[in-house]
Structure formats: structure tokens, C-alpha cells
Amino acid sequence: SRSVLRGTCLLCADPSLPRPSITLSPTGVTAPGADVTIQCQGQRRDVRFFLHKAGDLNLQRHMDPAGDKAEFRIPTAGRQHGGSYSCSYRPQSEPFISSYPSSYVELVVAELSYPKPNISLSPSGGVSLGGAVTVQCWGQHRGVRFMLNKERRHFPPVDSDGFEAVFPISNVRREDGGSYSCSYHSRSEPFAMSYPSDPVELVLRGEGPSSASLFPAPPPARPSRGLAAPPDFTNANIARLGLSAAVLLVLGLILAEAYYSRPRGAP
């Protein structure tokens, strides 16, 4: 029982608590400076998750999420972050009872030893929401694995038998806009990686403050939603109305003068 466990150890692993699962994103070899996320997933709420690194007793990062999973971020991965990670959790109501640790995931941070690749966008002048764009990366070595990098966004790597790789992005969303770079590493030597390329900016058309509205304005003379459109009193219309009124006034004065100046006996 748990009361017996508390009496025999300071922190007891309870076999009735299911082990959590752990995932690493991005997977595979990670470029130095990349944004890495380690996610721990449990089966119950109201727990505190702990992240462990093999051989590092000083690492005791913990998190109290609102749900049943926690995300531990390494915003700028370096060689010192490489290693094997696992996680566990403890019920907040019983802080001296712990689950067994999860399985391990391996974070591999490569060395920069290859020259940086080139990167381009097609089309290069920007793309509208819902459109499509292709990111092309090319380097100086054959048979490498290319990786596309964007902050807080991870793309599957692409193996190339030539010098280049393409990353298509269809149905572009607002969060796809921003800065992209790419890098590559040898498939036979995954720990040797290139320097990252210079960044390129994916610009979304229709997102700037001076951009035209996505919804065209209705013609001014047509009704909108069953209501008559308001008259368009532009300067030209006002001038026309004034001229018409002046002509009518002159004609009225001429007729009046003709009427009063005729002889009294005339029919």
C-alpha cells in the first residue's frame, strides 16, 4: 500500500501509476541553436511533471500543466544539451509518490563542419493566404539530408541524391509567414552538419497596413443587402445640379418678362 511505501522511502515509485510517454521535436540530429521541445504525456491531470537527463543529477526541471501533458523547451540547443532524456510525474496531492520514468529519447546536437547552403522561395514576391510556395535549398555535397528551420515550426527532413531539396508549403496560413533557413548533414556522418543558410522572408500578401482590402467594395449605385445605396453627392454632381438650377432660373425670368411686357389688349 501507499502508506507502507511512504514508510520505507522518501520518494516512492508507485507501479499503479502508468508510465508517461516522451517525444522529442525535431527528431534526429539537431542543428546548434535550434528550438527543441521535449513533450511528456501522462494519463491524468493534477500532476507535476519532472524532466530527467541521464548522468545529470542537477537537472530537475518541473512543470505543473493544466492538462495531462507538459512541454519542456530548449530555445537554443547547444552541445551541452545533448544526451538522453526521460520524464516522470507526481500527483500534486501526493508529492512523495512518483510514476516510473518514461523511456529515453536521445537529443543529438551536431557539430558545424560543412559550408552553409543556399535558400530561395518560389514565388519570391510573396504569397496570398491559401496559396502555395516552395522553399528550395541547395548545397555543395551530394547525398545529404536537408532540414528546413523556422522558429517554433518543424518540417520533416528531405533526403537528396543530388545537390538540392524542395519543401512545398500548400494552403499557406498566417503562421507560415516569417523567416526560414535550411541546413544539411551527411547521411553517413549525421553528427557533421552544415552552418545554417542565410534567412529568407516569406511575405504574406494582404497582411500589410497599406494593403487593399480582401473584400472589394460594392458599386456605389447598386443596392447592398436589399437597401438602396446612398446617393453619391460628388463635386461633379453638385456642379451639375447648380447649373441646372441656374438655367431654370434664367428661363423663368425670361418668361416672366415676356408675360408682363406684352400689350394689355393683346390676346
N, C-alpha and C positions, 0 to 999 in steps of 0.2 A: 504494500500500500504506500501512498504518498507520505503518510506520517512516518512510516519506517524509513523511507528513503531520506527524509529530512534529517532523521536522527543519525544517519551514517555518513552523510556527505554534505559539503557546503553548497554545491551546485550539482543537482542530480539530473541525469538524462532519463526521461520518462518514456519507456517503449510504447506507451499508448498514444503518444503524440506522433502523428505522421511526419516523416522527414520532409523538409521543404525541397523544392526544386530550384535550380540556379541556372541562369543563362547569361551569356556574355555578348555584347553588341558594341562594335562589329566583331564577327568571328574571324578566326585565322590570325595571320600576322598583322600587327597594328603598327602604323607609322608613328614615329615620335611626334608628340604634340597633338595626337588625335583625341577626340572626345569619346571616352569609353563609359559604358553603362553596364553595371552588374545588377541583374534583377533577381530577387529572391521571392518565390511564390509559395505560400502556405495554403492551408485549408480552413483556417479560422481567423476571425477578426480579434481585435483587442489583444494583440501580441506585440512584443518588441523584437525586431529582427537584429541579428548581430552578424557582421561580416568578419570572416577569419582569413588570414593569409598564412600558408604553410611556412613554418620556420620563423615567423614574426609574431612574438608574443605581445609586442607592444601595440599591434593593430587591433583595436576594439571599437570599431565604428558601429554605432547602433542607430536605429530609426524606429519611430512609433507611427506607422502609417494609419490612415483611417480605414483602409480596406485590408485585404489579405495578402498584399504584396508590397515590397519595398524596392526602391531603385537607389543604388549607390553609384554616384558619378565620380569619374576621374576626368576632370575637364581638360587637362593637358598631360597626357600619358608620357612618362619618361622611362628610361631603362630601369630605374629603381622600383617602378610599379610592376614589372614583370614577375610572374610567379603563379602559384596555384592558389585558388580562392575557393572557399566554401562558406556556407551560412547556416545559421540555426535561429531558433526563436524561443521566447519565453512568454508564457501568459502573464499579462500585466497584474492579474490578481494573485499569481504565484511566482514571484520573481526568482525563486531558488529552484524552480523546476524548468528544465530545458528539453527541447527536442534533440534527437540525434542530429549531427551535422549532415548537410546535403552532400552529394557527390562533388568532386572538384571540377572546376573549369580552369583552363590554362590561359593566362594573358601573356602573349609573346610580343615584346616591343623590339622592333628590328633596328639594325644599325644602318645609317645612311652612307651608302658607298657607291651608288650609281648616279649618273648625271640626271638632272631633272627633265621630265618630258615636256612636250608642248600640249596646249589645250585650245580648243576652239568650239564655238557654238554655231549651229546651223538651224534656222536662220540667225544671223548675227545682229540684226537690228531690233530685236525684241520679239515677244510673242504675246498673243492675247490669251486671256483666260479660256480654258477649254481647248486651246491649240496644242501643237506638238513641237518639240525641239529635240535636237540630237547633240549630245556632247561627245566630241571626238578627242581622243588622247593618242599621241604617238611619241615614240622614243627612238633610241639608237640600238636597241637589242631585240632580237627575235625570241619567241618562245617565252614570254614573260606574262605575268598576271597583273592586269591593271586594276586599280581601285579608284573610284570616284569619291571625293570627300566634300562634304558640306556640313556645317555646324548643326549638330543635333539631327542629322539625317544620315542614314546608312544605306548604301547600294550594294547589291551582290557584285563580287569581283568578276571580271571577264578575262578568260584565258585567250591569249592571242598567239597564233602561229606565225604571224608577221610582225610588223613594227607598230601596229596601231590597234585600237579598240574603240567601239562606239557604245554609248549609253543612251538609248532612246528614252525620252520622257513624254508620254502621251497624256492627254486631258490635263493640261497644266493647271495647277491650283495656285492660290495666292501664296501658300507657304513654299512653293517651288522657287519663287524668286529669291535672288541673293547671289552670294559669291561661291564659286566652285573652283576646286583644284583637283589634280589627279597625281597619282604616283604609281610605281610598279615595283615588283620584286621578281627575282628568278624563281621559277617553279622548282628547280633543283637545289637552290640555296635560298629558302624562304626567309632566312634571317638577314639577308642582304637586301636593302631596299633603296630606291632612288630618293633623292630630295623631291619635295613636292613641286609641282609646276607653279608658274605664276597664276594668280587667280583670274578668272573671267566672271563677269557680272551678267546674270540672267535678268533682263529688264522686262517687266510685265507692262504691255501697252494698256492704256486706260487707267493706270494707277496713279499718275501724277496729278498735282493740283490744277495744272493748266490743261489737262486732257479734256476732250469733248465727252459729253455725257454718253453713256452706253445706250440710252433710250432717246431716239430722235423726237423733237418737239412736233406736235401735230400742226398741220397747216392752219393759219390764223382764221380762214374763212369757213372752216369745217366745224361742225358741232363736235363736242367732246363728251362722251358718255351720256348722250341724249339731251344735253343742254346746248343752247345756241352760243356760238363763240362770241365774245365781246367785240364791238366794232373797233376797227383799227384806226384811231384818230392820229395819223401821222401828220407831219408838217405839210406834205403834198395834199392830203385830203382836206386839211383846214384851208389851204390856199384855194383849192377848187371851190369849196363852199363859199368862201368870201367873194370870189369872182362872180359866182352865180348870183349871190345876193346883190352885188353892185349892178349887174346887168338888169336884174328885175327892177331895181330901184330906178334906174335911168329910164327904162321903158315905161314905168308907171308915171314918172314926171312928164314925159313926152305926151302920153295920152291925156293926162290931166290938163296940160297947157293947151292941147288941141281942142279939148272939150270947152274950156272956158273962154277961148279966144274966138270961137265961131260967132257969126251974127245971130242976134236974138230971134230974128224971123226965119232963119234957115231951118228947114226940116231936120 
